[in-house]
Amino acid sequence: MTIDKTIQADSSILVHITMKLSDGSAADSTKVNNKPAKIIMGDQSISSAFEAQLLGMSVGTSKEFTLEAIDAFGESNPDNIHYMDIDKFSAEVPKKSG
């Protein structure tokens, strides 16, 4: 019996994801803490466009792709921007200069 190790519409997977901005700089990555993201295909936790990119991938492979904002996390919403005093963060976080 051969086990199919490709991502299917009902797969539960662990993946490392690095999200980059249009200038190529990393915005976030699961590799920072070496903690992969758990994705359950079809549960609507990620967009259908994102799922479409993962379908058919095999264990151990990697892929780079670009999604439009609407197909990733949605368009920018100024109501979702929250400002916090820098003193609320840990002392280990370097303060941005300039």
C-alpha positions as CSV (number, residue, x, y, z in Angstrom):
1,M,0.0,0.0,0.0
2,T,1.4,3.4,-1.0
3,I,0.5,6.5,1.0
4,D,-0.2,9.6,-1.1
5,K,2.0,12.4,0.4
6,T,0.6,15.2,-1.6
7,I,-1.6,18.0,-0.2
8,Q,-5.3,17.2,-0.9
9,A,-8.5,19.3,-0.3
10,D,-9.0,17.6,3.1
11,S,-5.3,17.4,4.3
12,S,-4.1,18.6,7.6
13,I,-0.5,19.9,7.1
14,L,2.4,21.5,8.9
15,V,4.2,24.1,6.8
16,H,6.8,26.8,7.2
17,I,5.6,30.1,5.7
18,T,7.6,33.2,5.0
19,M,5.6,36.2,4.0
20,K,7.4,39.0,2.2
21,L,6.6,42.6,1.4
22,S,6.7,43.8,-2.2
23,D,10.3,45.1,-1.6
24,G,11.4,41.5,-0.8
25,S,11.8,42.0,3.0
26,A,10.4,39.4,5.3
27,A,7.2,40.6,7.1
28,D,6.8,37.4,9.1
29,S,8.1,33.8,9.1
30,T,7.3,30.6,11.0
31,K,11.0,29.8,10.7
32,V,11.9,32.6,13.3
33,N,10.8,30.4,16.2
34,N,11.0,27.1,14.2
35,K,7.3,26.6,14.7
36,P,5.5,25.5,11.5
37,A,1.9,26.6,10.9
38,K,-0.8,24.0,11.1
39,I,-3.3,24.3,8.2
40,I,-6.4,22.3,7.8
41,M,-7.3,22.5,4.2
42,G,-10.9,23.5,3.5
43,D,-11.6,24.9,7.0
44,Q,-11.5,28.5,5.6
45,S,-8.7,29.6,7.9
46,I,-6.7,30.6,4.8
47,S,-8.1,32.0,1.5
48,S,-9.1,29.7,-1.3
49,A,-6.4,31.3,-3.5
50,F,-3.7,30.4,-0.9
51,E,-5.1,26.8,-0.6
52,A,-5.0,26.5,-4.4
53,Q,-1.3,27.2,-4.3
54,L,-0.7,24.4,-1.8
55,L,-2.9,21.7,-3.4
56,G,-0.8,19.0,-5.0
57,M,2.5,19.9,-3.4
58,S,4.5,17.0,-2.1
59,V,6.1,16.5,1.3
60,G,9.5,18.2,1.5
61,T,9.0,20.5,-1.5
62,S,8.9,24.3,-1.4
63,K,7.2,26.9,-3.5
64,E,7.3,30.6,-3.9
65,F,4.2,32.5,-5.0
66,T,2.6,35.9,-4.9
67,L,-0.9,36.6,-3.9
68,E,-2.8,39.9,-4.3
69,A,-3.8,41.4,-0.9
70,I,-7.5,40.4,-1.4
71,D,-6.4,36.8,-2.0
72,A,-4.1,36.7,1.0
73,F,-5.4,38.6,4.1
74,G,-7.6,41.2,2.5
75,E,-7.2,44.8,1.7
76,S,-5.6,47.2,4.2
77,N,-8.1,48.4,6.7
78,P,-7.0,51.5,8.7
79,D,-9.5,50.5,11.5
80,N,-7.2,47.5,12.2
81,I,-4.2,49.7,12.9
82,H,-3.5,50.1,16.6
83,Y,-0.8,52.2,18.2
84,M,1.0,51.2,21.4
85,D,3.5,52.9,23.5
86,I,7.0,51.4,22.9
87,D,7.4,51.0,26.7
88,K,4.7,48.2,26.5
89,F,7.2,46.0,24.6
90,S,10.0,43.9,26.0
91,A,13.4,45.5,26.7
92,E,14.9,42.9,24.2
93,V,13.0,44.5,21.3
94,P,15.3,47.2,19.7
95,K,13.7,50.6,19.4
96,K,13.5,51.9,15.8
97,S,15.6,55.0,15.3
98,G,14.7,57.9,13.1
